């Protein structure tokens, strides 16, 4: 095969492999997905997996990095504001926490987000494969860390205190609950998908709940 023929055959192959792998890994897990299945779905030759990614595990890691990069691109506008909050007042940090909830809620509940994206995240929470460290270090740590930094500052506590972690998980978990219980919630609402009004109402309720959580810790919100 000439170089010209090879380039035509492999054109877009890397992106096709990533897209197919992302969907199949999320649905079936790392061990439940074969390279043959991925290549069949992508419509490319199996030899291109080691060529582009070094093997199945490399392709899995690349899929996770792709998700992490997308998540951070959606969250970066508010995350940058939280980089340095040392001079902020408590009221300013509370407003920043509200804004962070707005951004995270919009990202997590966006009906245009591929459902497989959160399947992959949930799988890593339960199975913790070699991809978890990549997912955590490249995305989760930054998003969760932003919540944690604000909670610690608002409560005037050190980020290392267990209570800060517990309250952070309680806050961020409320948003994820609406993604994980999506079908049950939509069935109860009589809808096929969350509307913009639903998403805004959910975020408003979570913000009120968060204020209540902070009040329970002795803070005036």
N, C-alpha and C positions, 0 to 999 in steps of 0.2 A: 504494500500500500504506500502510495506516495505521500509526502508531507502534506500536500494540498488536500488529498483525500482524507488523511487522518485528522487534519484540523476541522474539516467539514463534519466528519463523523462525531468528533468529541466536542463540537461547539455547544456551549451551554451545559455540558455534561456535569460539571462540578455543581452548578446550581440545581440541576435536576436531581442529582444524588442527595444533596442536602435537603431539598424539599421532601423527597420520598422518604428518606431516612428519618427525618424529624417526625413525620406523621406515623410511621410504623413503630419507631422506638417508643413514642408516647402511648400508642395503642397497645403494643404487645410487650414492651419492656426490652431491655438490651438482650437478655438471653433468649427471649421469645421471638426475636427478629433475625432472620438469616440475610446474609449478603445477597443471596440469590433473589430473595423476595424484593429487596431494595432495588436491585438492578432491573428486575422485571417491571416494577412500578415506575422507575425512572426512564426505562426504555434505553438503557445504555449497557455496554459490555462490562462484565464483572471485573475485568482487569483494570478498570479505571478507578476502582476503590483504592487499591494499594498505590496506584499512580498519583492520585490526588491527596489521599488521606493516610496512607501508610498501612491501612487495614481497617477492620470493623470498629475497633475501639477509637481509632483516630477520627473516624467518621462520626461516631457518637459524641465525642468531645467537641467536634466542630459544630454539631447540631446544637449542643448546649451553649456554646459560645455565641452562636447566632441569636439564640433566644435572649441571652444575657445582654448582648449589645443592643437589641431592640428595646428591652425593658429599660435600660439606662437612658436610651435616647428619648424615651417618653417621660422619664422622671427627672432628667438633668436640670431643667429650669428651676425647679424647687429645691433640688438637692444642693445646687450651688449656693443658694441662699442660706443653707444650714451649715455650710463648711465652717464658718466662723461666727459664733453667736455669743461670744464671751461678753460683749458690751451690750447685749440685748436686755431689755426689761422682761419681767415675767409675762407681762401682757403681750409684748411683741412675740415671745416664744409660743404663747398660746395661739396667737393668730397664725404663726408659721405652721404649727401643728395642724390647725384647721386646713391650711392650704395644702399641706402634705397629704392629708386625708382626701382632699378634693382631687389631687393629681393621681394618687394611688387608686382611688375609687374609679376614676375615669378610665384608667389603664386596665384595671382588673375586670371591670364590668362592661367594657366596650364590646357591643355585639359583633363588631367586625374583627375582633381578636380571634384567631384560630383556636377552636376548643382544644385542639391537641397541645397547645402551648402550656396550658395549666395542667393537663394530664401528665406531661413530662415533669413538671415541678412537683406535683403530688406523688408521682412514682418515686422520685428521688428522696422525698421525705420518708417514705416507707421502706424502700429497698436500699437506699444509700449505696449506689454503685460508685465506680471510679470517677463518675462525672459529678458527684455531689460537691467535691471540693472546688471544682471549676465553677459550678453554678453559684456556690456560696461566695467564693472569693471575687468573682467577676460581677455579680449583681446583688444577690441576697444580702450580703454583708453591708453594702452601701445603702440599700433601701431600708433594711431593718435597723442599721446603725443610725440612720437619720432620725427615725422614730425614737430610738433609744436615747440619743443625744438630747432631743427636745424634752422627752419625759423626765430625764434626769435633771435638766436645767430647771424645768417648771417646778419639780418637787424638791429642788435644792438638795439633791442626793448625788452620790458618786455613781457613774455608769456601771461600775462593777457590782453594785448591790443587787442581790437577787430580786428584790421587790421591783426594781426598775425593769428588769427583764420580764417578770411576770406581767406587769402592767403594759409593757410594750406589746407583748404577744396578745394580750387581751384586746388591745386597741386594733392592731393590724389584723388580727384574726377575725374581727367582725366583718371586715371588708371581704376577706377570702371566703367567709361562710356563705355569702351571697353568690359567689362563683361556684363553690362546691355543691351548694344546694340549689343550683340554678334551675334545674328541671322541676323540682318540687315547688319552688317559689313561683315559677312561671305558670305551672298548672293551676296553682291556687289563684293566681291573678287572672287566669283565662287568656294568657298571651303566648305567642310563639317565641318572643324575644323581649328583653328589657327595652323600654322606650327611654328617650332622653329624660322624660318626666320621672320615670321610675328611678333612674340612676341618680338624679338630683335629689329626689325624696329620700333614697337610701343613704346618700352622703350626709344629708341634713340630720337624719336620725342618728347616724353614727357619731357625728360631731356632738350632738346633744348627749349621747351616751358617754363619749369621751370626757366631756365636761363633768359628767356625774362621777366618772371613775376618778378624776382628779380631785373632785370635792371630797370623795370618800377617803382620800389620802390627807385631808385636812387643808386643801388648798381652796382659795376663793377664786372662782372662774366667772 
